[in-house]
């Protein structure tokens, strides 16, 4: 059996806990940096049922909301910015 005093056991416990925390942190941090989305305005959609704003670069005219699964039609920008009654 390996003889180890209490200070060495505490050191190994803290050391391996810190290594584990760094590995978990780097795993989750690395995964978030790989996802890049285009912020081009033509890919940004707004659901009129659940008010969710989402990005969909695969569709041009009709897109499906990932939250409520309803279909949304692309609206021209001047229709959005036009004031009601004008």
RAURGI-V162221 format. One record per backbone hydrogen bond with DSSP energy under -0.5 kcal/mol. CO is the residue of the C=O (numbers start at 1). NH is the residue of the N-H. E is the energy in kcal/mol with one decimal. If there is no record, write none. Layout:
# RAURGI-V162221
{{CO:NH:E} {CO:NH:E}}
This chain:
# RAURGI-V162221
{{5:9:-1.7} {6:10:-2.3} {7:11:-2.1} {8:12:-2.4} {9:13:-2.1} {10:14:-2.6} {11:15:-2.8} {12:16:-2.6} {13:17:-1.8} {14:18:-2.3} {15:19:-2.2} {16:20:-2.2} {17:21:-2.3} {18:22:-2.3} {19:23:-2.2} {20:24:-2.4} {21:25:-2.6} {22:26:-2.6} {23:27:-2.2} {24:28:-2.2} {25:29:-2.5} {26:30:-2.4} {27:31:-1.5} {28:32:-1.2} {29:33:-1.4} {30:34:-1.0} {31:35:-0.6} {34:36:-0.8} {40:43:-1.9} {41:44:-0.8} {43:45:-0.5} {43:56:-2.6} {45:54:-2.1} {47:51:-0.9} {52:47:-3.1} {52:54:-0.5} {54:45:-3.3} {61:74:-2.6} {63:72:-3.3} {65:69:-1.4} {70:65:-3.0} {72:63:-2.6} {76:79:-0.8} {76:80:-1.1} {77:81:-2.3} {78:82:-1.0} {83:86:-1.7}}
